[in-house]
Amino acid sequence: MSTSAIIKNIIRSRIGLRLSFYALVVSFLFALSTAAVLIYIESKNAEQDLVKKVSQIIDTVETQIGQDLWDINTRGIQSTLESLVNLPYIKSAKIVDSLEKSFYVGKQSTPEKVSRDIFLYQQKLGTLSVGYDVKEFQQDAYKKHQSTILLVLSTIGLMALVFYFIVNQALIRHIIIISDSAKTFSLEKVKQFTPLVLPRRSRNDEISSLVNILNEGRRSAIELFQAKKYYEEQMVFQANFDLLTGLYNRQNLYDYLYTQIGEYVEDKGNLFILFVDLDGFKQVNDSMGHAIGDKILYECAMRLESTAKSQGAYIARLGGDEFVLCFYDENKESYHDVCNKIINSFDEKISSQGINVKLACSIGVTLYPDDQSTEPKTLLHNADNALCKAKSSGKNTYYCFDDATRKEQEFENNIKSKLNDAIENEVFEINYQPLIDIQKNEIIGFEALIRWHDEELGWVRPDIFIAIAEKMGVVFYIDRWVFETAIQQVEEWRSQFRKNYILSINFSPSNFYHSEFSEWASKDNVIYEKNLDWIELEVTERLVLNDDPAVLDGINQLCQRGMHFSIDDFGMGYSSLGYIKKFSHLLSKIKIDRIFINEILETDFDIAFVKSIMMLGDSLQLTVLAEGVEEEGQVDLLRSVGCQYVQGFYFSKPLPIDLMGSFIENWELEQISQKMMLVHHDVEHSNKNYNNNKHGQKGNENESS
């Protein structure tokens, strides 16, 4: 390795070695430069001393050499020169006499020399030149100072070691501790903050400041990390778990189903998806409040979770009182046992804080891969459709999604895709069925019944597309169109025939919850500027008996406009005399459901039921109307028990505008004809009585005469 590489390794090493190396280099350079200067000065001084010494030697031999030159003593001159060359540092000696004769001893190349003229008796006899070697003298001088230089360098090295020790003890080892502590510090491993403490007495210096800052930073980092970790855990929990029940939530359910479908292999068997909905929970929640409702819901969730664990099933709360269970089984019929276990788990009452509640549940089932759908939303939607089937079958039961349900779903989806266009383009029609006063034999009004014909679907039954529109949340727009269109039409008939016809319109319960209802019911427009006391809105018995503030506020809002409300299909809902009495101020009419009219001629029960409703209406000052009248005998019987108002196919089926207009004209003409016949009959009867009276008077006269 080269010297430069070694130096680089030292520089890149620990700071203590680097500082010592820097100190050593600086000290060495300083000592070396000082020594160089001192040696230079010493060499100059030595050279001067050497010249001085040579001059002194010349002074010593000058007299002898002069005498030898005077005596022309060649051997003496030669001997003197040789003695000079034998002296230290003198390398040559040369005498040139007055006759230019030279005497030379020693080396020829001696650049440095001292020359002096030799005089005797005041006469110049020649010149003496002595040559000397300065380098040899300097080397001897360096050798004299070499030990001193080595001592200085050794001292400098020792000082560097001492400096390294001091720096290491005072600084480097603490920095190493801080560095090692920082290297080993991990937020993932630290559970609580432990301050870094250095092995030294407390000092208010830079190291202490650094440690304090590091401790504060570490404390803040730990607190921030723990807070972050807590919030992340909370976010993960909230993203995957239901806060009320602790079960998995909707998002986790979707992730679970995506994973199961993506990793599905036939060896696993069938993936059953059970959609569970609590029966009667809404009533509990509304009557007892959400606080009690939440506790009841938690207890229900725990029962479902217990059943799920016994089956090794996954369970999640989808929302509200809806839950989903998933499990695998090779037997396609195994869901029967699981569903029965779930339903039976609600045999005992739910208890919470001394409150006992009896609930049940309905279950919709689908299984993958038989259900061919690969999207979790579609699978859940299919299970939800099966749940609706279970609820429509009487609740507290279960139903498995099948091809028939799939076809119904496809049909429903087809209707949904067309319904929005139908609403936007107003392709609906309204048929009108007359309401008859059978005591006076008069038309008192009409019920507006919507009809929809599609080019592909043909005539779609109102009970089908209205129910779908309610699910879609668009039935409000249909009812609003029927309301405004029917009012304009019946107004024309009222004006044309000069009759105070009433108009009865079916009104969906969901309208009261629609975002546009309040604005629509309170706005001022051409329709609402009129007197609307001849308008009746038909609502189901279940709706009126549902003590819902939104429903009651909506009904009151429309009543302020002068409209009336009637109970449709009375006797088919949750009848209660207490509730009827409670809401009688909002009602003007009760419509007896057709099921009680169909067999009124055959069963005494239906007759008794109709009579009891008539008595109820009289006591509460409510008008009673019988629906579904199709036979003359039914009309006569209803008339005999005091029922005044009816509607049904016996008089007319629901008719479009033009046919209903003709029906009204024919009815009115027939009424006029009947009245004229009655008048004619009364006139003939009066004339006959008159003639009989006249003949009687004549007979009396004859008898008396």
C-alpha positions in Angstrom: 0.0 0.0 0.0 1.3 3.4 -0.9 2.0 6.2 1.6 -0.8 8.3 0.2 -3.2 5.3 0.7 -2.1 4.8 4.3 -2.6 8.5 5.0 -6.1 8.4 3.4 -7.0 5.4 5.6 -5.9 7.2 8.7 -7.8 10.3 7.7 -11.0 8.3 7.1 -10.6 6.4 10.4 -11.9 7.4 13.8 -11.9 11.1 14.7 -9.5 10.5 17.6 -6.8 9.0 15.4 -7.5 11.7 12.8 -7.0 14.4 15.3 -3.8 12.8 16.7 -2.5 12.4 13.2 -3.2 16.0 12.4 -1.5 17.1 15.7 1.5 14.8 14.9 1.9 16.2 11.4 1.6 19.8 12.5 4.0 19.2 15.4 6.4 17.4 13.1 6.3 20.0 10.5 6.8 22.7 13.1 9.8 20.9 14.6 11.2 20.1 11.3 11.0 23.6 10.1 12.5 24.9 13.3 15.3 22.4 13.1 16.0 23.3 9.5 16.2 26.9 10.4 18.4 26.2 13.4 20.7 23.9 11.3 20.9 26.5 8.6 21.9 29.2 11.1 24.3 26.8 12.8 25.9 25.9 9.5 26.4 29.5 8.6 27.9 30.1 12.0 30.1 27.0 11.7 31.3 28.2 8.2 32.3 31.5 9.7 34.0 29.7 12.6 35.8 27.5 10.1 37.0 30.6 8.1 38.1 32.2 11.3 39.9 29.1 12.4 41.7 28.7 9.0 42.7 32.4 9.3 44.1 31.6 12.8 46.1 28.7 11.4 47.5 30.9 8.7 48.4 33.4 11.4 50.3 30.6 13.1 52.4 29.6 10.1 52.6 33.0 8.4 56.0 33.9 10.0 57.5 30.5 9.3 56.4 30.5 5.7 57.8 34.1 5.3 61.1 33.0 6.7 61.3 29.9 4.5 60.4 32.0 1.4 63.2 34.5 2.4 65.7 31.7 2.8 64.4 30.0 -0.2 63.9 26.9 2.0 61.8 24.6 -0.4 61.8 21.7 2.0 60.5 23.9 4.8 57.8 25.3 2.6 56.8 21.9 1.5 56.8 20.6 5.1 54.7 23.5 6.3 52.1 23.0 3.6 51.9 19.3 4.3 51.3 20.0 8.0 48.5 22.4 7.1 46.7 19.8 4.9 46.9 17.3 7.7 44.7 19.6 9.8 40.9 18.9 10.0 38.7 20.2 7.2 41.8 21.7 5.3 42.1 20.0 2.0 44.8 22.0 0.1 47.6 24.5 0.7 49.3 26.6 -2.0 52.1 29.2 -2.0 53.0 31.3 -5.0 56.3 33.3 -4.4 57.3 36.6 -5.9 58.9 34.8 -8.9 55.5 33.0 -9.7 56.8 29.7 -8.5 54.1 27.5 -7.0 54.2 25.1 -4.1 51.0 22.9 -3.8 49.8 20.2 -1.4 46.4 18.5 -1.3 43.2 18.3 -3.5 43.0 20.4 -6.6 39.2 21.1 -6.4 38.6 23.1 -3.2 36.2 25.9 -4.0 36.3 27.4 -0.6 39.7 28.9 0.5 41.4 31.6 2.4 44.3 33.6 0.8 46.8 35.9 2.4 49.9 37.7 1.1 53.1 36.8 3.0 55.4 39.8 4.0 58.8 39.9 5.6 60.8 43.0 6.2 58.0 44.8 4.6 58.6 43.0 1.4 55.9 40.8 -0.3 57.4 37.4 -0.7 54.4 35.5 -2.0 50.7 34.5 -1.4 49.4 31.6 0.7 46.1 30.0 -0.2 44.5 27.4 2.2 41.5 25.4 0.8 38.9 23.8 3.2 35.7 21.5 2.9 32.6 23.2 4.3 30.3 20.1 3.6 32.4 17.9 5.8 32.3 20.5 8.5 28.5 20.8 8.1 28.1 17.0 8.3 30.0 16.9 11.5 27.8 19.7 12.8 24.6 17.8 11.8 25.9 14.7 13.6 26.4 16.7 16.7 22.6 17.9 16.4 21.2 14.5 15.2 20.5 13.2 18.7 18.8 16.5 19.6 16.5 16.2 16.5 15.6 12.6 17.4 14.8 13.6 20.9 12.6 16.4 19.7 10.8 14.1 17.2 10.3 11.5 20.0 9.0 14.1 22.3 6.6 15.2 19.5 5.4 11.6 19.0 4.9 11.1 22.7 3.0 14.4 22.9 0.8 13.1 20.1 0.0 10.0 22.0 -0.7 12.0 25.1 -2.9 14.3 23.0 -4.8 11.3 21.6 -5.3 9.9 25.1 -6.6 13.2 26.4 -8.9 13.7 23.4 -10.1 10.1 23.6 -10.9 10.5 27.3 -12.4 13.9 27.1 -14.2 13.6 23.8 -13.8 10.6 21.6 -15.0 7.9 23.9 -18.2 9.9 24.6 -18.7 10.4 20.9 -18.3 6.7 20.4 -20.9 6.0 23.1 -23.3 8.5 21.5 -22.6 7.0 18.1 -23.1 3.4 19.3 -26.2 4.4 21.1 -27.6 6.0 17.9 -26.6 3.0 15.9 -28.4 0.5 18.2 -31.4 2.8 18.8 -34.5 1.4 17.1 -38.0 2.8 17.5 -39.5 -0.7 16.7 -37.7 -2.2 19.8 -38.1 0.6 22.3 -41.1 0.4 24.5 -40.3 3.3 26.8 -37.8 6.2 26.8 -34.5 5.6 28.6 -32.1 8.6 28.6 -28.5 8.3 27.4 -26.1 8.9 30.3 -22.3 9.4 29.7 -19.8 7.9 32.2 -18.5 11.2 33.5 -19.3 13.9 35.9 -21.9 16.4 34.9 -20.5 19.3 32.9 -22.1 22.1 31.1 -20.2 21.8 27.9 -20.9 20.9 24.2 -20.9 17.2 24.8 -23.6 17.6 27.5 -25.6 19.8 25.2 -25.3 17.3 22.5 -26.5 14.5 24.8 -29.4 16.6 26.1 -30.5 17.4 22.5 -30.2 13.7 21.6 -32.3 12.7 24.6 -34.9 15.2 23.8 -35.0 14.2 20.2 -35.1 10.5 21.1 -38.0 11.2 23.6 -39.9 13.1 21.0 -39.2 10.5 18.4 -40.4 7.7 20.7 -43.6 9.6 21.6 -44.3 10.5 18.0 -43.6 6.9 16.9 -45.8 5.5 19.6 -48.6 8.0 18.8 -48.2 7.2 15.1 -48.2 3.5 15.8 -51.3 3.9 18.0 -53.1 5.8 15.3 -52.0 3.4 12.6 -53.3 0.5 14.7 -56.5 2.4 15.3 -56.8 3.1 11.5 -56.1 -0.5 10.7 -58.7 -1.6 13.3 -61.3 0.9 12.1 -60.5 -0.1 8.5 -61.1 -3.7 9.2 -63.3 -4.0 12.3 -66.7 -2.7 13.4 -66.4 -0.4 16.4 -69.6 -1.4 18.0 -69.4 -5.2 17.9 -65.6 -5.8 17.3 -66.5 -8.0 14.3 -64.9 -7.6 10.9 -66.5 -4.8 8.9 -67.7 -4.3 5.3 -64.3 -3.4 3.9 -62.6 -6.4 5.5 -65.5 -8.6 4.2 -64.8 -7.4 0.6 -61.1 -8.1 1.1 -61.8 -11.5 2.5 -64.1 -12.4 -0.4 -61.6 -11.1 -3.0 -58.9 -13.3 -1.4 -61.1 -16.4 -1.2 -62.3 -16.1 -4.8 -58.8 -15.3 -6.1 -57.2 -18.3 -4.2 -60.2 -20.7 -4.7 -59.4 -24.3 -5.5 -62.0 -27.1 -5.7 -60.5 -29.0 -2.8 -61.8 -26.3 -0.5 -65.4 -27.2 -1.3 -68.2 -24.7 -1.6 -67.9 -21.2 -0.2 -71.2 -20.4 1.5 -72.2 -16.8 2.1 -75.0 -16.2 4.6 -76.6 -12.8 4.7 -78.3 -12.4 8.1 -80.7 -9.6 9.0 -82.4 -9.2 12.4 -86.2 -9.2 12.3 -87.8 -6.6 14.5 -84.6 -4.8 15.5 -85.7 -1.5 13.9 -88.8 -1.4 16.2 -86.6 -2.0 19.2 -84.2 0.7 18.2 -87.0 3.2 17.5 -88.9 2.5 20.7 -86.1 2.1 23.2 -83.5 4.5 21.7 -80.2 3.9 20.0 -78.2 3.5 23.3 -80.3 0.4 24.3 -80.4 -0.6 20.6 -76.7 -0.7 20.4 -76.4 -2.9 23.4 -79.1 -5.3 22.0 -77.2 -5.3 18.7 -74.0 -6.2 20.5 -75.6 -9.1 22.3 -77.0 -10.3 18.9 -73.6 -10.0 17.4 -72.1 -12.1 20.2 -74.6 -14.9 19.6 -73.9 -14.9 15.9 -70.1 -14.9 16.6 -70.5 -17.9 18.9 -72.4 -19.8 16.2 -69.8 -18.8 13.6 -66.9 -20.0 15.8 -68.6 -23.3 16.3 -68.7 -23.7 12.5 -65.2 -22.3 12.0 -66.9 -19.5 10.0 -65.8 -16.0 9.2 -68.3 -13.3 10.4 -68.6 -9.6 9.6 -71.0 -6.9 10.3 -72.1 -5.4 7.0 -73.9 -2.4 8.7 -77.0 -1.7 10.7 -78.5 -5.0 11.8 -77.0 -6.9 8.9 -74.3 -9.6 9.2 -72.5 -12.0 6.9 -71.1 -15.4 7.7 -68.8 -17.3 5.3 -67.6 -20.9 5.6 -66.5 -23.8 3.4 -68.1 -27.2 3.1 -68.1 -29.9 0.5 -71.8 -30.7 1.0 -74.0 -28.2 -0.8 -76.8 -28.8 1.6 -74.8 -28.1 4.7 -76.1 -24.5 4.9 -79.5 -25.9 6.2 -78.0 -27.0 9.5 -76.0 -23.7 9.9 -79.0 -21.5 9.1 -81.2 -23.5 11.6 -78.5 -23.1 14.3 -78.4 -19.3 13.7 -82.2 -19.0 13.8 -82.4 -21.2 16.9 -79.8 -19.1 18.6 -82.4 -16.4 18.9 -85.0 -18.6 20.6 -84.0 -17.1 24.0 -84.7 -13.5 24.6 -81.9 -11.0 24.3 -81.1 -9.5 27.7 -79.3 -6.2 28.4 -79.4 -4.1 31.5 -82.5 -5.7 32.7 -84.3 -5.4 29.4 -85.5 -8.5 27.7 -86.2 -8.4 24.0 -87.4 -11.2 21.7 -85.9 -11.0 18.2 -85.5 -13.3 15.2 -83.5 -13.3 12.1 -83.9 -14.0 8.3 -81.1 -15.4 6.2 -80.2 -15.2 2.5 -77.8 -17.8 1.2 -75.6 -18.0 -1.9 -72.6 -20.3 -2.6 -69.5 -20.0 -4.7 -68.7 -21.2 -7.4 -72.3 -22.3 -8.1 -73.2 -18.6 -8.0 -70.9 -18.0 -11.0 -70.3 -14.4 -9.8 -66.7 -13.4 -9.1 -67.3 -10.0 -7.6 -68.0 -9.8 -3.8 -70.6 -7.1 -4.3 -72.5 -9.3 -6.7 -72.3 -12.3 -4.4 -73.6 -10.2 -1.5 -76.3 -8.7 -3.7 -77.4 -12.1 -4.6 -77.4 -13.2 -1.0 -79.4 -10.0 -0.2 -82.0 -10.9 -2.8 -82.3 -14.3 -1.2 -82.7 -12.6 2.1 -85.6 -10.5 0.7 -87.2 -13.8 -0.4 -86.9 -15.2 3.1 -88.5 -12.1 4.6 -91.3 -12.1 2.1 -91.9 -15.8 3.1 -92.7 -14.7 6.7 -89.4 -13.9 8.2 -87.5 -16.0 10.7 -86.5 -18.4 7.9 -83.8 -18.7 5.2 -83.7 -18.9 1.4 -81.0 -19.9 -1.0 -80.3 -17.9 -4.1 -81.3 -20.0 -7.2 -81.9 -19.6 -10.9 -85.4 -18.4 -10.3 -84.1 -15.6 -8.1 -81.4 -14.9 -10.6 -84.1 -14.4 -13.4 -86.1 -12.2 -11.1 -83.0 -10.2 -10.4 -82.2 -9.9 -14.1 -85.7 -8.8 -14.7 -85.5 -6.3 -11.9 -82.2 -5.0 -13.3 -83.8 -4.7 -16.7 -86.6 -2.6 -15.2 -84.1 -0.4 -13.4 -82.2 0.3 -16.6 -85.4 1.4 -18.3 -87.2 3.1 -15.4 -85.0 6.2 -15.3 -85.6 6.8 -19.0 -89.3 6.3 -18.5 -89.3 8.9 -15.6 -87.3 11.4 -17.6 -89.5 11.0 -20.8 -92.8 10.7 -18.8 -93.9 7.7 -20.8 -96.3 6.6 -18.0 -100.1 6.6 -18.4 -102.8 7.2 -15.8 -106.0 5.1 -15.7 -108.9 6.2 -13.6 -111.4 4.0 -11.7 -114.6 5.7 -10.5 -115.6 5.9 -6.9 -119.4 5.2 -6.5 -122.0 6.4 -4.0 -124.2 3.3 -4.1 -126.9 5.0 -1.9 -127.3 7.9 -4.4 -126.0 6.0 -7.4 -123.5 8.8 -8.2 -119.9 9.1 -9.2 -118.1 10.9 -6.3 -114.6 10.8 -7.7 -111.8 8.7 -9.1 -108.7 6.8 -8.1 -105.6 7.6 -10.2 -103.7 4.4 -11.1 -100.4 4.6 -12.9 -99.7 2.3 -15.9 -96.4 1.7 -17.7 -96.0 0.1 -21.1 -92.5 -0.7 -22.4 -91.7 -1.7 -26.0 -89.6 -4.7 -24.8 -91.3 -5.6 -21.5 -94.8 -4.8 -22.5 -97.2 -3.8 -19.7 -95.3 -3.8 -16.4 -97.4 -4.3 -13.2 -97.5 -1.2 -11.0 -96.7 -3.3 -7.8 -93.5 -4.5 -9.5 -92.1 -1.3 -10.9 -93.2 0.9 -8.0 -91.5 -1.4 -5.5 -88.3 -1.3 -7.6 -88.6 2.5 -7.9 -88.8 2.7 -4.1 -85.5 0.7 -3.9 -83.9 3.0 -6.4 -85.2 6.1 -4.5 -87.0 7.5 -7.6 -90.6 6.7 -6.7 -91.0 10.3 -5.5 -90.6 11.6 -9.1 -93.3 9.1 -10.3 -95.8 10.0 -7.5 -95.1 13.7 -8.1 -95.9 13.3 -11.8 -99.1 11.3 -11.1 -100.1 13.9 -8.5 -99.8 16.9 -10.8 -101.1 15.2 -13.9 -104.1 13.7 -12.3 -105.1 16.9 -10.6 -105.2 18.7 -13.9 -107.3 16.0 -15.6 -109.9 15.7 -12.8 -110.1 19.4 -12.6 -111.2 19.4 -16.3 -113.9 16.8 -15.5 -115.0 18.8 -12.5 -115.4 21.8 -14.7 -116.9 19.9 -17.7 -119.6 17.9 -15.7 -120.0 20.5 -12.9 -119.4 17.9 -10.3 -117.3 18.1 -7.2 -115.3 15.0 -7.9 -112.7 13.9 -5.4 -109.3 12.5 -6.5 -107.6 9.6 -4.7 -103.9 9.1 -5.4 -101.6 6.3 -4.1 -98.7 7.8 -2.2 -95.5 5.9 -1.5 -94.3 5.9 2.1 -90.7 6.6 1.0 -91.7 10.0 -0.4 -91.7 11.4 3.1 -88.0 10.6 3.4 -87.0 12.0 0.0 -84.6 15.0 0.1 -86.9 17.0 -2.2 -90.2 16.2 -0.5 -90.2 19.1 2.0 -89.4 21.7 -0.7 -92.0 20.2 -3.0 -94.7 20.1 -0.4 -94.1 23.7 0.7 -93.5 25.5 -2.6 -95.9 27.8 -4.2 -97.0 26.9 -7.7 -100.1 26.9 -9.8 -101.4 23.6 -8.4 -101.0 24.6 -4.8 -102.7 27.9 -5.3 -105.9 26.0 -5.8 -108.2 24.5 -3.2 -107.0 21.0 -2.7 -109.6 19.8 -0.2 -110.9 17.3 -2.8 -107.5 15.5 -2.9 -107.1 12.2 -1.0 -103.7 10.6 -0.6 -103.9 6.8 0.0 -101.3 5.4 2.4 -101.0 1.9 3.7 -102.3 1.0 7.1 -98.7 -0.1 8.1 -97.4 3.3 7.2 -100.0 5.3 9.2 -99.5 3.0 12.2 -95.8 3.4 12.1 -95.2 6.2 14.6 -92.4 7.8 12.6 -91.8 11.5 13.0 -90.8 12.0 9.4 -94.0 10.3 8.2 -96.2 12.3 10.6 -94.5 15.6 9.8 -95.0 14.9 6.1 -98.6 14.1 6.5 -99.2 17.2 8.6 -97.4 19.3 6.0 -99.7 18.1 3.2 -102.8 18.4 5.5 -102.0 22.1 5.8 -102.4 22.3 2.1 -106.0 21.1 2.5 -105.4 17.5 1.4 -106.8 14.4 3.2 -105.4 11.0 3.9 -107.1 7.6 3.7 -106.0 4.2 4.9 -105.6 1.8 1.9 -106.1 -1.9 2.3 -107.4 -1.6 5.8 -107.4 -4.8 7.7 -104.2 -6.2 6.1 -101.7 -4.4 8.2 -101.1 -4.1 12.0 -104.6 -3.0 13.0 -105.0 -1.5 16.4 -108.0 0.6 17.6 -105.7 2.6 19.8 -103.5 3.6 16.9 -106.5 4.4 14.6 -107.9 6.6 17.4 -104.5 8.2 17.9 -104.2 9.2 14.2 -107.9 9.7 13.4 -107.3 13.5 13.1 -105.1 12.9 10.1 -107.5 10.6 8.3 -110.7 11.1 6.4 -111.4 7.6 4.9 -110.9 3.9 5.5 -110.8 1.7 2.4 -111.7 -2.0 3.2 -109.4 -4.4 1.4 -110.9 -6.4 -1.4 -110.0 -9.7 0.3 -112.9 -9.1 2.7 -115.3 -8.2 -0.1 -114.5 -11.2 -2.4 -116.3 -13.7 -0.2 -118.7 -11.4 1.6 -121.7 -13.3 0.1 -120.3 -16.7 1.3 -119.0 -16.1 4.8 -120.5 -14.5 7.9 -117.1 -13.5 9.1 -116.5 -11.1 6.2 -120.0 -9.6 6.7 -119.2 -9.2 10.4 -115.8 -7.7 9.7 -117.3 -5.1 7.2 -120.0 -4.2 9.8 -117.4 -3.7 12.5 -115.4 -1.4 10.2 -118.5 0.5 9.4 -119.2 1.0 13.1 -115.5 2.0 13.7 -115.8 4.6 10.9 -119.0 6.0 12.3 -117.6 6.3 15.8 -114.5 8.0 14.5 -116.3 10.1 11.9 -114.4 8.4 9.1 -115.8 7.6 5.7 -115.7 3.9 4.7 -115.2 2.7 1.1 -115.2 -0.9 0.0 -112.7 -2.0 -2.7 -113.0 -4.8 -5.2 -116.8 -4.9 -5.7 -117.4 -7.1 -8.7 -121.0 -8.5 -8.3 -124.4 -7.0 -7.9 -125.1 -9.1 -4.8 -122.0 -7.5 -3.2 -123.4 -4.1 -3.9 -126.8 -4.9 -2.5 -125.3 -6.5 0.7 -123.0 -3.5 1.2 -125.9 -1.1 0.7 -127.9 -3.1 3.3 -125.3 -2.8 6.0 -124.9 0.9 5.5 -121.8 1.1 3.3 -122.2 4.1 1.0 -119.1 4.2 -1.1 -117.5 1.5 -3.2 -115.3 0.9 -6.2 -114.7 -2.1 -8.4 -115.0 -3.9 -11.7 -118.8 -4.2 -11.3 -119.0 -0.5 -12.2 -115.8 0.0 -14.2 -112.3 -1.2 -14.4 -109.5 1.4 -14.4 -109.9 3.3 -17.8 -107.6 5.7 -19.7 -108.6 9.3 -20.0 -110.7 9.1 -23.2 -112.7 6.0 -22.1 -113.2 7.4 -18.6 -114.5 10.6 -20.2 -117.0 8.6 -22.2 -117.9 6.5 -19.1 -118.7 9.7 -17.2 -120.9 11.0 -20.0 -122.8 7.8 -20.3 -123.2 7.6 -16.6 -124.6 11.1 -16.4 -126.9 10.5 -19.4 -128.1 7.3 -17.8 -128.8 9.2 -14.5 -130.7 11.9 -16.4 -132.6 9.2 -18.3 -133.5 7.5 -15.1 -134.5 10.7 -13.5 -136.8 11.5 -16.5 -138.3 8.1 -16.3 -138.9 8.6 -12.6 -140.5 12.0 -13.3 -142.7 10.5 -16.1 -143.7 7.6 -13.8 -144.5 10.1 -11.0 -146.6 12.2 -13.4 -148.6 9.1 -14.6 -149.0 8.0 -11.1 -150.3 11.4 -10.1 -152.7 11.5 -13.1 -154.1 8.1 -12.2 -154.6 9.1 -8.7 -156.4 12.2 -9.8 -158.8 10.3 -12.1 -159.5 7.7 -9.5 -160.3 10.5 -7.0 -162.6 12.1 -9.5 -164.6 8.9 -10.3 -164.9 8.3 -6.6 -166.5 11.7 -6.0 -169.1 11.0 -8.7 -170.1 7.6 -7.2 -170.6 9.3 -3.8 -172.9 11.8 -5.3 -175.1 9.1 -7.0 -175.3 7.2 -3.7 -176.3 10.3 -1.8 -178.8 11.2 -4.4 
